[in-house]
Amino acid sequence: PETITLTLGVNDVLLLRNLDDVPQVFGPALIMPGQSFRLPFEVASTYSFACTAHASGQLQVVVDPMPQPGWPALRWRLRRWLR
């Protein structure tokens, strides 16, 4: 996908695996065929990276804050489950 959404405290690490036969560039990292690259996030924000795996040359990562306990967390879980 051209946009990936993560949530702090739940899934706040982006793991990219290069399953292609050629190297791919993701931001400042060169990922060789068969290699993986982990990028942890600590701040909720929207990040844009150069990415040679996309026709647009860009990948957007949206990092949402952890929902508050109670109803907000329940709504968050339901939305994720219904995807």
N, CA, C and O atoms as a DFTB+ gen file, in Angstrom:
332 C
 N C O
     1  1       0.832      -1.205       0.000
     2  2       0.000       0.000       0.000
     3  2       0.866       1.255       0.000
     4  3       2.023       1.224       0.419
     5  1       0.302       2.336      -0.466
     6  2       1.055       3.595      -0.473
     7  2       0.956       4.330       0.852
     8  3       1.722       5.260       1.105
     9  1       0.004       3.916       1.715
    10  2      -0.119       4.479       3.058
    11  2      -0.250       3.332       4.043
    12  3      -1.058       2.423       3.853
    13  1       0.556       3.383       5.101
    14  2       0.508       2.388       6.164
    15  2       0.136       3.125       7.439
    16  3       0.687       4.186       7.731
    17  1      -0.809       2.558       8.206
    18  2      -1.226       3.169       9.460
    19  2      -0.790       2.287      10.619
    20  3      -1.074       1.090      10.645
    21  1      -0.095       2.894      11.578
    22  2       0.350       2.217      12.789
    23  2      -0.252       2.930      13.992
    24  3      -0.730       4.058      13.870
    25  1      -0.232       2.285      15.144
    26  2      -0.721       2.890      16.378
    27  2       0.348       2.739      17.449
    28  3       0.834       1.635      17.692
    29  1       0.715       3.848      18.090
    30  2       1.706       3.799      19.152
    31  2       1.236       2.866      20.258
    32  3       0.060       2.861      20.620
    33  1       2.159       2.081      20.789
    34  2       1.847       1.187      21.887
    35  2       1.229      -0.135      21.464
    36  3       1.123      -1.052      22.279
    37  1       0.820      -0.251      20.205
    38  2       0.192      -1.484      19.733
    39  2       1.031      -2.090      18.615
    40  3       1.554      -3.196      18.748
    41  1       1.151      -1.362      17.527
    42  2       1.986      -1.801      16.410
    43  2       2.774      -0.589      15.929
    44  3       2.468       0.000      14.893
    45  1       3.795      -0.231      16.704
    46  2       4.545       0.986      16.431
    47  2       5.907       0.724      15.798
    48  3       6.803       1.565      15.879
    49  1       6.066      -0.441      15.166
    50  2       7.287      -0.771      14.440
    51  2       6.893      -1.189      13.028
    52  3       6.048      -2.063      12.837
    53  1       7.513      -0.555      12.053
    54  2       7.287      -0.912      10.657
    55  2       8.359      -1.919      10.255
    56  3       9.551      -1.646      10.394
    57  1       7.946      -3.068       9.762
    58  2       8.876      -4.089       9.296
    59  2       8.697      -4.244       7.794
    60  3       7.621      -4.603       7.316
    61  1       9.754      -3.971       7.067
    62  2       9.736      -4.097       5.601
    63  2      10.635      -5.259       5.212
    64  3      11.763      -5.369       5.694
    65  1      10.136      -6.119       4.343
    66  2      10.934      -7.229       3.812
    67  2      11.017      -7.078       2.303
    68  3      10.001      -6.897       1.631
    69  1      12.217      -7.154       1.782
    70  2      12.406      -7.056       0.344
    71  2      12.341      -8.455      -0.251
    72  3      13.296      -9.226      -0.162
    73  1      11.207      -8.769      -0.856
    74  2      11.021     -10.067      -1.497
    75  2      11.292      -9.994      -2.999
    76  3      11.089     -10.972      -3.719
    77  1      11.750      -8.832      -3.469
    78  2      12.083      -8.663      -4.878
    79  2      13.462      -9.253      -5.175
    80  3      14.184      -9.680      -4.275
    81  1      13.800      -9.264      -6.458
    82  2      15.119      -9.725      -6.891
    83  2      16.121      -8.588      -6.986
    84  3      17.295      -8.814      -7.277
    85  1      15.662      -7.363      -6.743
    86  2      16.531      -6.191      -6.853
    87  2      16.496      -5.406      -5.543
    88  3      15.525      -5.510      -4.793
    89  1      17.534      -4.624      -5.254
    90  2      17.532      -3.797      -4.044
    91  2      16.422      -2.751      -4.115
    92  3      16.049      -2.299      -5.198
    93  1      15.900      -2.374      -2.950
    94  2      14.877      -1.333      -2.854
    95  2      15.365      -0.269      -1.872
    96  3      16.028      -0.579      -0.883
    97  1      15.030       0.981      -2.158
    98  2      15.376       2.088      -1.268
    99  2      14.137       2.477      -0.493
   100  3      13.068       2.673      -1.070
   101  1      14.284       2.589       0.828
   102  2      13.219       3.081       1.691
   103  2      13.825       4.174       2.551
   104  3      14.599       3.900       3.469
   105  1      13.469       5.417       2.249
   106  2      14.074       6.540       2.969
   107  2      15.579       6.490       2.785
   108  3      16.053       6.414       1.652
   109  1      16.346       6.532       3.874
   110  2      17.802       6.485       3.755
   111  2      18.367       5.066       3.690
   112  3      19.579       4.892       3.566
   113  1      17.504       4.052       3.771
   114  2      17.978       2.664       3.845
   115  2      17.913       1.978       2.479
   116  3      16.955       2.142       1.724
   117  1      18.941       1.218       2.191
   118  2      18.973       0.353       1.012
   119  2      18.722      -1.063       1.506
   120  3      19.504      -1.600       2.291
   121  1      17.626      -1.670       1.046
   122  2      17.250      -3.010       1.494
   123  2      17.538      -3.977       0.351
   124  3      16.913      -3.921      -0.708
   125  1      18.484      -4.852       0.589
   126  2      18.884      -5.812      -0.434
   127  2      17.860      -6.943      -0.516
   128  3      17.107      -7.155       0.434
   129  1      17.817      -7.681      -1.643
   130  2      16.889      -8.804      -1.770
   131  2      17.046      -9.787      -0.600
   132  3      18.157     -10.183      -0.249
   133  1      15.913     -10.168      -0.011
   134  2      15.923     -11.104       1.105
   135  2      16.152     -10.471       2.463
   136  3      16.017     -11.149       3.481
   137  1      16.496      -9.180       2.509
   138  2      16.742      -8.519       3.790
   139  2      15.476      -7.875       4.336
   140  3      14.511      -7.638       3.610
   141  1      15.506      -7.598       5.642
   142  2      14.419      -6.903       6.324
   143  2      14.954      -5.624       6.943
   144  3      16.150      -5.489       7.200
   145  1      14.044      -4.688       7.176
   146  2      14.394      -3.406       7.788
   147  2      13.295      -3.061       8.784
   148  3      12.120      -3.024       8.420
   149  1      13.669      -2.808      10.044
   150  2      12.721      -2.436      11.095
   151  2      12.884      -0.961      11.405
   152  3      13.995      -0.464      11.586
   153  1      11.751      -0.271      11.463
   154  2      11.763       1.157      11.777
   155  2      10.755       1.415      12.897
   156  3       9.548       1.409      12.654
   157  1      11.245       1.646      14.136
   158  2      10.328       1.918      15.241
   159  2       9.896       3.390      15.230
   160  3      10.636       4.265      14.778
   161  1       8.695       3.641      15.731
   162  2       8.166       4.999      15.840
   163  2       7.841       5.288      17.292
   164  3       7.313       4.428      17.997
   165  1       8.153       6.496      17.743
   166  2       7.901       6.899      19.130
   167  2       7.011       8.130      19.222
   168  3       6.600       8.511      20.318
   169  1       6.706       8.755      18.090
   170  2       5.904       9.978      18.070
   171  2       4.774       9.807      17.056
   172  3       5.006       9.414      15.913
   173  1       3.562      10.106      17.486
   174  2       2.416      10.063      16.571
   175  2       2.539      11.212      15.579
   176  3       2.661      12.371      15.975
   177  1       2.506      10.891      14.306
   178  2       2.644      11.895      13.253
   179  2       2.437      11.209      11.908
   180  3       2.185      10.005      11.852
   181  1       2.542      11.965      10.840
   182  2       2.519      11.427       9.488
   183  2       3.914      11.602       8.895
   184  3       4.466      12.702       8.886
   185  1       4.465      10.514       8.408
   186  2       5.824      10.502       7.875
   187  2       5.775      10.150       6.397
   188  3       4.989       9.297       5.986
   189  1       6.605      10.798       5.601
   190  2       6.721      10.499       4.175
   191  2       8.142      10.024       3.893
   192  3       9.115      10.625       4.349
   193  1       8.244       8.941       3.137
   194  2       9.537       8.361       2.802
   195  2       9.626       8.129       1.301
   196  3       8.628       7.823       0.648
   197  1      10.828       8.277       0.764
   198  2      11.080       7.849      -0.605
   199  2      11.062       6.330      -0.605
   200  3      11.597       5.705       0.311
   201  1      10.454       5.728      -1.622
   202  2      10.330       4.269      -1.672
   203  2      10.317       3.824      -3.135
   204  3       9.394       4.143      -3.884
   205  1      11.344       3.092      -3.522
   206  2      11.440       2.662      -4.921
   207  2      10.479       1.527      -5.249
   208  3      10.321       1.191      -6.423
   209  1       9.837       0.929      -4.261
   210  2       8.891      -0.158      -4.516
   211  2       7.536       0.361      -4.998
   212  3       6.699      -0.423      -5.445
   213  1       7.313       1.668      -4.912
   214  2       6.041       2.256      -5.329
   215  2       6.220       3.064      -6.611
   216  3       7.237       3.732      -6.797
   217  1       5.243       2.998      -7.472
   218  2       5.303       3.742      -8.734
   219  2       5.430       5.241      -8.481
   220  3       6.081       5.951      -9.247
   221  1       4.805       5.719      -7.404
   222  2       4.873       7.152      -7.076
   223  2       6.216       7.533      -6.474
   224  3       6.561       8.713      -6.418
   225  1       6.974       6.540      -6.023
   226  2       8.261       6.823      -5.390
   227  2       8.133       7.265      -3.943
   228  3       9.122       7.663      -3.330
   229  1       6.926       7.199      -3.388
   230  2       6.685       7.662      -2.021
   231  2       5.898       6.624      -1.227
   232  3       5.092       5.877      -1.781
   233  1       6.147       6.592       0.077
   234  2       5.361       5.794       1.013
   235  2       5.041       6.691       2.190
   236  3       5.925       7.361       2.724
   237  1       3.795       6.707       2.593
   238  2       3.361       7.512       3.727
   239  2       3.047       6.572       4.888
   240  3       2.345       5.574       4.724
   241  1       3.584       6.910       6.071
   242  2       3.316       6.146       7.287
   243  2       2.598       7.074       8.255
   244  3       3.140       8.099       8.668
   245  1       1.365       6.701       8.612
   246  2       0.573       7.473       9.568
   247  2       0.657       6.736      10.900
   248  3       0.240       5.583      11.011
   249  1       1.198       7.411      11.903
   250  2       1.313       6.825      13.235
   251  2       0.308       7.541      14.132
   252  3       0.467       8.717      14.458
   253  1      -0.735       6.799      14.524
   254  2      -1.782       7.347      15.380
   255  2      -1.397       7.193      16.846
   256  3      -0.658       6.272      17.195
   257  1      -1.888       8.084      17.710
   258  2      -1.633       7.918      19.138
   259  2      -2.421       6.732      19.682
   260  3      -3.424       6.317      19.101
   261  1      -1.958       6.198      20.795
   262  2      -2.673       5.107      21.467
   263  2      -4.000       5.647      21.973
   264  3      -4.026       6.702      22.606
   265  1      -5.113       4.947      21.711
   266  2      -6.403       5.431      22.202
   267  2      -6.459       5.385      23.733
   268  3      -5.818       4.545      24.364
   269  1      -7.221       6.288      24.305
   270  2      -7.410       6.321      25.751
   271  2      -8.162       5.071      26.192
   272  3      -8.940       4.513      25.418
   273  1      -7.939       4.621      27.434
   274  2      -8.675       3.452      27.936
   275  2     -10.184       3.705      27.950
   276  3     -10.636       4.850      27.963
   277  1     -10.939       2.634      27.949
   278  2     -12.397       2.738      27.998
   279  2     -12.998       2.704      26.614
   280  3     -12.548       1.957      25.746
   281  1     -14.036       3.534      26.409
   282  2     -14.758       3.542      25.134
   283  2     -13.877       3.871      23.931
   284  3     -14.016       3.232      22.888
   285  1     -12.961       4.862      24.045
   286  2     -12.108       5.120      22.866
   287  2     -11.292       3.891      22.448
   288  3     -11.147       3.622      21.256
   289  1     -10.764       3.153      23.416
   290  2      -9.986       1.952      23.083
   291  2     -10.888       0.873      22.482
   292  3     -10.482       0.170      21.557
   293  1     -12.099       0.742      22.999
   294  2     -13.037      -0.243      22.457
   295  2     -13.431       0.106      21.020
   296  3     -13.488      -0.776      20.163
   297  1     -13.704       1.390      20.751
   298  2     -14.029       1.818      19.379
   299  2     -12.863       1.543      18.442
   300  3     -13.054       1.092      17.313
   301  1     -11.637       1.823      18.927
   302  2     -10.441       1.572      18.119
   303  2     -10.342       0.085      17.781
   304  3     -10.089      -0.269      16.629
   305  1     -10.538      -0.783      18.764
   306  2     -10.450      -2.225      18.522
   307  2     -11.537      -2.694      17.550
   308  3     -11.268      -3.522      16.679
   309  1     -12.751      -2.178      17.689
   310  2     -13.834      -2.556      16.782
   311  2     -13.538      -2.121      15.348
   312  3     -13.765      -2.884      14.410
   313  1     -13.039      -0.912      15.177
   314  2     -12.690      -0.441      13.827
   315  2     -11.623      -1.326      13.209
   316  3     -11.710      -1.660      12.027
   317  1     -10.619      -1.713      13.983
   318  2      -9.560      -2.572      13.466
   319  2     -10.097      -3.953      13.109
   320  3      -9.680      -4.547      12.114
   321  1     -11.028      -4.466      13.927
   322  2     -11.586      -5.781      13.704
   323  2     -12.471      -5.801      12.457
   324  3     -12.530      -6.810      11.754
   325  1     -13.161      -4.689      12.182
   326  2     -14.091      -4.617      11.054
   327  2     -13.402      -4.349       9.717
   328  3     -14.048      -4.418       8.672
   329  1     -12.124      -4.049       9.729
   330  2     -11.407      -3.776       8.465
   331  2     -11.389      -4.951       7.566
   332  3     -10.829      -4.883       6.472
